[in-house]
Amino acid sequence: MRKRNIVLGLLFASGLFLMGGYSLDRFGFHSDLIGILGTFLLIVSYIGFNWSKLKSGDHKTKVVTTWVIILLLLIVILNVIEAVLN
């Protein structure tokens, strides 16, 4: 196994573990910095595993990457709005 694959796999596993920071309660969906960091690690590992496809211009991989990044930014923006309104 290549060292790069091991590192990316560890990033993916730690990202899944850190995403446990997301919670649902009767007031709605909440995330904290740990959940956002976990999502960021998942995105980094996804980009790392699919780097050759992204460089070659694979449309499907670009679309999936763009959507996941947009969703992460939306979560961050909603967290900032929630913090400001509280």
Kinemage of the C-alpha trace (Angstrom):
@kinemage 1
@onewidth
@group {chain A} dominant
@subgroup {mainchain}
@vectorlist {calphas} color= white
{ca met a 1} P 0.000 0.000 0.000
{ca arg a 2} L 1.151 3.472 -0.737
{ca lys a 3} L 1.787 5.815 2.153
{ca arg a 4} L -0.529 8.377 0.558
{ca asn a 5} L -3.474 5.950 0.622
{ca ile a 6} L -2.856 5.164 4.283
{ca val a 7} L -2.778 8.859 5.217
{ca leu a 8} L -5.921 9.613 3.211
{ca gly a 9} L -7.675 6.623 4.769
{ca leu a 10} L -6.763 7.868 8.254
{ca leu a 11} L -8.060 11.340 7.347
{ca phe a 12} L -11.321 9.778 6.187
{ca ala a 13} L -11.694 7.678 9.346
{ca ser a 14} L -10.929 10.597 11.671
{ca gly a 15} L -13.329 12.784 9.679
{ca leu a 16} L -16.120 10.259 10.203
{ca phe a 17} L -15.324 10.117 13.916
{ca leu a 18} L -15.301 13.912 14.267
{ca met a 19} L -18.593 14.260 12.413
{ca gly a 20} L -20.157 12.874 15.567
{ca gly a 21} L -20.172 16.543 16.635
{ca tyr a 22} L -23.374 17.010 14.649
{ca ser a 23} L -26.519 16.638 16.685
{ca leu a 24} L -30.254 16.824 16.253
{ca asp a 25} L -32.552 17.844 19.066
{ca arg a 26} L -36.011 19.297 19.358
{ca phe a 27} L -34.660 22.770 18.532
{ca gly a 28} L -33.136 21.676 15.242
{ca phe a 29} L -29.809 20.710 13.723
{ca his a 30} L -26.636 21.858 15.465
{ca ser a 31} L -22.988 21.449 14.648
{ca asp a 32} L -19.889 22.677 16.329
{ca leu a 33} L -16.308 23.204 15.277
{ca ile a 34} L -15.513 19.507 15.669
{ca gly a 35} L -18.260 18.512 13.210
{ca ile a 36} L -17.123 21.113 10.713
{ca leu a 37} L -13.528 19.918 11.042
{ca gly a 38} L -14.698 16.334 10.454
{ca thr a 39} L -16.541 17.354 7.308
{ca phe a 40} L -13.475 19.270 6.113
{ca leu a 41} L -11.297 16.177 6.649
{ca leu a 42} L -13.754 14.072 4.644
{ca ile a 43} L -13.610 16.580 1.790
{ca val a 44} L -9.807 16.622 1.861
{ca ser a 45} L -9.649 12.831 1.782
{ca tyr a 46} L -12.212 12.680 -1.064
{ca ile a 47} L -10.211 15.184 -3.086
{ca gly a 48} L -7.004 13.290 -2.312
{ca phe a 49} L -8.423 9.941 -3.425
{ca asn a 50} L -9.864 11.457 -6.627
{ca trp a 51} L -7.060 13.899 -7.444
{ca ser a 52} L -6.187 12.210 -10.750
{ca lys a 53} L -9.825 12.376 -11.882
{ca leu a 54} L -10.045 16.044 -10.910
{ca lys a 55} L -6.852 16.860 -12.799
{ca ser a 56} L -8.075 15.020 -15.880
{ca gly a 57} L -11.322 17.023 -15.827
{ca asp a 58} L -13.859 14.333 -14.898
{ca his a 59} L -17.184 16.193 -14.819
{ca lys a 60} L -18.950 13.930 -12.302
{ca thr a 61} L -16.133 14.198 -9.758
{ca lys a 62} L -16.035 17.987 -10.120
{ca val a 63} L -19.786 18.266 -9.592
{ca val a 64} L -19.750 16.056 -6.493
{ca thr a 65} L -16.787 17.948 -5.028
{ca thr a 66} L -18.436 21.302 -5.703
{ca trp a 67} L -21.712 20.259 -4.068
{ca val a 68} L -20.010 18.878 -0.970
{ca ile a 69} L -17.965 22.065 -0.555
{ca ile a 70} L -21.093 24.205 -1.005
{ca leu a 71} L -22.890 22.184 1.677
{ca leu a 72} L -19.960 22.627 4.068
{ca leu a 73} L -19.970 26.388 3.458
{ca leu a 74} L -23.716 26.464 4.061
{ca ile a 75} L -23.242 24.732 7.423
{ca val a 76} L -20.535 27.218 8.401
{ca ile a 77} L -22.694 30.191 7.389
{ca leu a 78} L -25.681 28.837 9.318
{ca asn a 79} L -23.486 28.330 12.400
{ca val a 80} L -22.300 31.942 12.208
{ca ile a 81} L -25.890 33.187 11.859
{ca glu a 82} L -26.959 31.043 14.822
{ca ala a 83} L -24.106 32.414 16.948
{ca val a 84} L -24.936 36.005 16.014
{ca leu a 85} L -28.654 35.614 16.747
{ca asn a 86} L -28.036 34.037 20.136
